[in-house]
Amino acid sequence: MTIQIEFTSETLGILKKERHTHPVPLVRRRLQALWLKSRGLPNHKIALLVGVYERTLRDYFQLYNQSGVEGLKSLHFCFG
């Protein structure tokens, strides 16, 4: 299943900068994945470069499509 993603110039600017500077490693990984997607890399290569499974990568893309960059930056942890 291919997830279609559209990037605005504003979003690309955020991804370009914060994929290196965001203080949370998980968020940096998510932003890096989206940056690589915007550059046209195939999902299997992005997953390999970012160090996640392709299913996780699809989750990142769905999160972005639902909530944008702010969704990628959100952290929800369940402890139980």
C-alpha positions in Angstrom: 0.0 0.0 0.0 1.4 3.4 -1.0 0.6 6.3 1.1 0.4 9.6 -0.8 2.0 12.5 1.0 2.1 16.2 0.0 4.7 18.6 1.3 4.4 22.3 1.4 7.6 24.5 1.2 7.0 25.4 4.8 6.9 21.8 5.9 10.0 21.0 3.9 11.8 23.8 5.7 10.8 22.4 9.1 11.8 18.9 8.1 15.2 20.0 6.7 16.1 21.8 9.9 14.5 19.9 12.8 15.5 16.4 11.5 18.9 17.3 12.9 18.1 19.7 15.8 15.0 18.4 17.6 16.0 17.3 21.1 14.1 14.0 21.0 15.7 11.1 19.0 12.4 9.5 18.1 11.1 12.8 16.7 14.3 13.3 14.7 13.9 9.8 13.3 10.3 10.5 12.2 11.3 13.9 10.7 14.2 12.3 8.9 11.9 9.6 7.4 9.5 12.2 6.1 12.4 14.2 4.7 13.7 11.2 2.8 10.2 10.5 1.5 10.0 14.1 0.2 13.3 13.4 -1.7 11.6 10.5 -3.5 13.3 7.5 -1.9 11.4 4.3 -1.9 10.0 3.1 1.4 12.3 0.1 1.8 15.4 2.3 1.5 14.0 4.9 3.9 13.3 2.2 6.5 16.8 0.8 6.1 18.4 4.3 6.4 16.3 5.3 9.4 16.5 2.0 11.1 12.8 1.0 11.4 10.6 -1.6 9.9 8.5 -0.6 6.9 5.3 -1.0 9.0 6.7 1.6 11.4 7.5 3.9 8.5 3.9 3.6 7.2 2.8 4.5 10.7 4.9 7.7 10.5 3.4 8.6 7.2 -0.1 8.1 8.4 0.6 10.2 11.5 1.9 12.9 9.3 -1.1 12.8 7.0 -3.5 12.9 10.0 -1.7 15.5 12.2 1.1 17.1 10.1 4.5 17.9 11.6 3.0 18.5 15.0 1.7 15.0 15.0 5.2 13.7 14.3 6.5 15.7 17.3 3.9 14.4 19.7 4.9 11.8 22.1 2.3 9.5 23.8 3.6 6.9 26.1 1.6 4.3 28.1 3.1 2.9 31.2 1.3 0.1 32.9 
